[in-house]
Amino acid sequence: MSTATFTDLLRKPKEVLAHIDEGQVRITRRDGDDLVILRGHDLDVLENGVALSSRLIRAIGRNKGDVAAALTDLFAWTGEFTPGELSAYAAEIEQLLYAASELGTFERLLRAQQEWKETALAYAMGMRPVEPIELPAAPVRVNRP
């Protein structure tokens, strides 16, 4: 986080705000609390991450630590997953949830949650995983169809 004084912001705003792409900018003031300037996207990630984290932590507590049950309780779309997929989803979200809560960065948690939701949506639309195609070890010449 970059730091600048309120006077710096008033005198050379372009120079102070140039640091916003690196992250938040703290504006110190002698006669009041510091101000923080951040991008709207960063605020959205923070707000949505805190909201998702708190919902997940409460649900995990209600389900006595069972993350898969908590996810099923919170999100009806988890019914699209096989038990193995639900376990993988729970393991990934649990790891990201606790890391995000400790570090205060929620990008990876929100991205993983969105990806799992999109997978469930694809399943609901009839798409399913396919077996990988096995390619021959050596090139094979085929006749023209």
Summary of the structure (lengths in Angstrom):
residues: 145
radius of gyration: 23.4
end to end distance: 62.6
largest distance: 83.1
contacts: 333
relative contact order: 0.09
helix: 63%
strand: 8%
